[in-house]
Structures are given as structure tokens and as C-alpha cells.
Amino acid sequence: MAVTLTEKAAAQVQKHLSARGAGIGLRLAVKTSGCSGLAYALEFVDEPAPEDQLFESHGVTVLVDPKSLVYLEGTELDFVREGLNEGFKFNNPNVKNECGCGESFNV
């Protein structure tokens, strides 16, 4: 399985990389945080780490470290607009529970 982006998410990442003027892609990671135990982290990447797994999705390179890949395998990152809010949304098939505020999850 892979980690993928929807077309909307890929367009948003490309827009930010272009505005930033540098970068090879987007890192998706998982960190210990929140009331459910795990939280997502996103960051733009200038240089891949040697251990990174690279995925290509709609022209965007997605980088995931091996420890995070265990939790992110099969995840699709989308970009959604809901009312006045917009942002990235993780569609992760591994999630068993999410906290009420939507900031953290567990598997």
C-alpha cells in the first residue's frame, strides 16, 4: 500500500511549495500527542532523510519515515473546505478511535 494525495491536496501542496520557492515535497508523520495518543504532522521537505519512504501522487512527492509508515499505510490526504474552514484531512483506514476535537487518534 502507499500514502496518497487527492488532486485537491496535491494542488494545495504544489501551491505552497511554489510560494515557498523551495522544497522537494511534503512529509507526513505521526507524533505522540493529544488525548487519543497520536497526532498527524505535516512539513515541507528540502532534503529527504536516508530512511524516508517516497511516494509520488499527482505530481507531488510524499515522504514518510518508517516509524510513521506503520500508522499511515493506506492513508489518503485530502484538502477540504467546510463552511469557512479549509484544511488537510487524513483519510486513514488504520484509525480505530479519534478524540472529540479531532486532533488525535489511535490505532
HELIX and SHEET records of a PDB file:
HELIX    1   1 GLU A    7  ARG A   20  1                                  14    
HELIX    2   2 PRO A   66  LEU A   72  1                                   7    
SHEET    1   A 3 THR A   4  LEU A   5  0                                        
SHEET    2   A 3 GLU A  76  GLU A  82  1                                        
SHEET    3   A 3 ASN A  85  ASN A  91 -1                                        
SHEET    1   B 4 GLY A  37  VAL A  45  0                                        
SHEET    2   B 4 GLY A  25  SER A  33 -1                                        
SHEET    3   B 4 VAL A  60  VAL A  64  1                                        
SHEET    4   B 4 GLN A  53  SER A  57 -1                                        
SHEET    1   C 2 ASN A  97  GLU A  98  0                                        
SHEET    2   C 2 PHE A 105  ASN A 106 -1                                        
END                                                                             
